[in-house]
């Protein structure tokens, strides 16, 4: 009898987990707001300026997005700042010497699977602020604005660039190895 009760309990638990998984897959976008930036082309210059536009948008919206507690609040914040976001994107493009502009829209767009930490954001249609640079025919960049996962872990919150305009990449492992500190102290 204990065996049948154990099997029945296992079956019920499995059905509950399956039900939760199906429900999550049918509404993957509930509560999420994304940022989606499309470059004008795949040229190195267009890809580099796309990242500068990203940095500028996250810089002006980061503090506000950290303070909101729902997707609706995040959307309202972004929509109220739309003119400033548009102007910021246009300024970045102009300062970098690009003749094309930027278009923004808030809407539902398809996205592929993405992991943030241990959480999977499954492929699906998500509410997103889309920023299209020029013709928008280049590679895109995107992240989750709410909950705020567009975190840039850089010194003083600024992105560093190489002389040619490419993003300057850093490796914490390489920095650690360069210091020559290869010892590992165990906590006591």
C-alpha positions in Angstrom: 0.0 0.0 0.0 2.8 2.4 0.9 4.3 1.7 -2.5 1.1 2.8 -4.3 0.8 5.9 -2.2 4.4 6.8 -3.0 3.8 6.3 -6.7 0.5 8.3 -6.6 2.3 11.1 -4.8 5.1 11.1 -7.4 2.6 11.1 -10.2 0.7 14.1 -8.7 3.9 16.0 -8.1 5.0 15.4 -11.7 1.6 16.6 -13.0 1.8 19.8 -10.9 5.3 20.5 -12.2 4.2 19.8 -15.8 1.2 22.1 -15.4 3.4 25.0 -14.1 5.9 24.5 -17.0 3.1 24.6 -19.6 1.6 27.7 -18.0 5.0 29.5 -17.9 5.6 28.6 -21.6 2.2 29.9 -22.7 2.9 33.3 -21.0 6.7 33.7 -21.1 6.5 37.4 -21.5 4.3 38.2 -18.5 5.9 40.9 -16.4 8.9 41.4 -18.7 10.0 44.5 -20.7 12.9 44.2 -23.1 15.2 46.6 -24.9 16.0 45.7 -28.5 18.5 47.7 -30.5 19.0 47.0 -34.2 22.2 48.3 -35.9 22.0 50.0 -39.3 24.3 47.3 -40.8 26.9 44.7 -39.8 29.8 47.1 -40.4 32.2 47.5 -37.5 31.3 51.1 -37.2 27.6 50.5 -37.2 28.0 47.7 -34.6 30.2 49.9 -32.4 27.7 52.9 -32.5 24.9 50.5 -31.7 26.7 49.6 -28.4 27.2 53.3 -27.7 23.5 54.0 -28.2 22.8 51.1 -25.8 25.2 52.5 -23.2 23.6 55.9 -23.4 20.0 54.6 -23.1 20.9 52.4 -20.1 22.8 55.3 -18.5 19.8 57.6 -18.6 17.2 55.0 -17.7 19.1 52.7 -15.3 18.3 54.5 -12.1 14.6 54.9 -12.9 14.2 51.3 -13.9 15.9 50.1 -10.7 13.2 51.9 -8.7 10.1 50.5 -10.5 8.3 47.4 -9.2 6.3 46.2 -12.2 6.4 46.0 -16.0 3.6 48.5 -16.2 5.7 51.1 -14.2 8.7 50.4 -16.3 6.7 50.9 -19.5 5.2 54.1 -18.2 8.7 55.4 -17.3 10.1 54.5 -20.7 7.1 56.1 -22.5 7.3 59.2 -20.4 11.1 59.5 -21.3 10.6 58.6 -25.0 11.6 62.1 -26.3 14.7 62.1 -24.1 15.6 58.5 -25.2 15.1 59.4 -28.9 17.2 62.6 -28.5 19.9 60.6 -26.7 20.1 58.0 -29.5 20.1 60.8 -32.2 22.9 62.7 -30.3 25.1 59.6 -30.0 24.7 58.9 -33.8 25.4 62.6 -34.7 28.4 62.8 -32.3 29.9 59.7 -33.9 29.4 61.2 -37.4 26.5 59.1 -38.7 24.0 60.7 -41.0 21.2 58.3 -40.3 18.8 58.6 -37.4 17.0 56.3 -34.9 13.4 55.2 -34.7 11.8 53.9 -31.5 8.7 51.9 -30.9 7.1 50.1 -28.0 5.5 46.8 -29.1 5.4 43.0 -29.0 8.3 41.4 -30.7 9.7 37.8 -31.0 12.8 36.9 -29.1 14.9 33.7 -28.8 15.8 31.8 -25.6 18.1 33.7 -23.2 19.6 32.9 -19.9 20.3 35.4 -17.2 22.1 33.9 -14.3 20.2 30.6 -13.7 16.9 31.8 -15.1 15.8 30.9 -18.6 13.7 33.5 -20.5 12.1 31.2 -23.2 11.7 32.2 -26.8 8.4 34.0 -27.3 6.8 37.3 -27.9 7.8 40.0 -25.5 6.9 43.7 -24.9 10.0 45.7 -25.9 11.3 49.1 -26.6 12.8 48.7 -30.0 15.4 51.2 -31.3 16.2 50.9 -35.0 19.3 52.6 -36.1 19.3 53.7 -39.8 17.7 50.9 -41.9 18.1 48.4 -39.0 19.6 45.7 -41.2 22.5 44.8 -38.9 22.9 42.5 -35.9 20.8 43.3 -33.0 21.4 43.6 -29.2 18.8 43.1 -26.5 18.3 42.6 -22.8 15.6 42.6 -20.2 14.8 46.1 -18.9 12.3 44.8 -16.4 13.1 43.1 -14.2 16.3 45.1 -14.6 18.8 42.6 -16.0 20.6 45.0 -18.4 23.4 45.2 -16.0 26.7 46.5 -17.2 29.4 45.6 -14.7 32.0 48.2 -15.7 34.1 50.6 -13.8 32.2 53.8 -12.9 29.2 52.6 -15.1 31.0 53.7 -18.3 31.9 51.5 -21.2 35.5 51.9 -22.4 36.3 52.0 -26.1 39.4 51.2 -28.2 40.8 53.9 -30.4 39.0 52.3 -33.4 35.6 52.6 -31.7 35.3 49.0 -30.7 34.3 48.1 -27.1 37.3 47.5 -24.9 36.8 44.0 -23.4 38.2 43.0 -20.1 38.7 39.6 -18.5 38.6 39.3 -14.8 40.4 36.0 -15.1 43.1 37.6 -17.2 43.4 40.5 -14.7 43.8 38.0 -11.9 46.4 36.1 -13.8 48.3 39.3 -14.7 48.5 40.2 -11.0 50.3 36.9 -10.4 47.9 36.2 -7.5 47.2 32.6 -8.1 46.8 31.6 -4.5 43.4 30.8 -3.1 42.8 31.5 0.5 40.1 29.4 2.1 37.7 31.0 4.5 38.2 30.0 8.1 
